[in-house]
Amino acid sequence: MTFPELIVFDCDGVLVDSESLSEKAIQQLLAETGAFPQGVRTDHFVGRTDREILETLFGELGREVPEGLHERLLEITRDLFDQELTTLDGVEDFIRQCDTKICVASNSNRERLNAALKAAGLDRFFPSEARFSSSDVERPKPAPDLHLLACRVMECEPDRALVIEDSKTGATAAGAAGISVLGLVAASHLGPDASANLRDAGCFAVAKSWKEVSELLQEFESFA
């Protein structure tokens, strides 16, 4: 029997090199509000939903998120994606060579996920029924709900699936779902501690490129 039977890709930092653009979008939005000092730190929110990020930031000010701000963030992000978003090197070749079912499960909301896939030219690989977002669950990552939903819809038992993640948030979610998780540290935003953080979060191995992912999967039986 083929193993894994299903590969569940995260999107940001796994399929597309988007986290720096997401950070740029949030900084632009916060500057527009005038409620935060210039350069307020937000990079530690990697892997979290946009809604959670804004609610946390405004919560620290003792305020509710102003009406329309979520929509404005999506607008800024879409513009940046259309202008600057790129895929991670080698990901398209990897997807084309996959001989198993694939899907994407992202903490982005549905609109943002669709925008990223379209801007990067990856939407053709993931039909709507193979896209799962934070809009689809009550509890996004690091809860296991999103990965479990993906396995259920794609008709694969969790212990027969593999998740590929770049963040502790995503790796923690996969582990809680009982799914083997492989870390990937190929995105430009990741620092020197990324590999250790992913291993601490439960990744059985960490790859530095999509070429390494292919090599690791050839030996996956020895890890699982």
Order of alpha helices (4+ residues) and beta strands (2+ residues): beta-alpha-alpha-alpha-alpha-beta-alpha-beta-alpha-beta-alpha-beta-alpha-beta-alpha-alpha
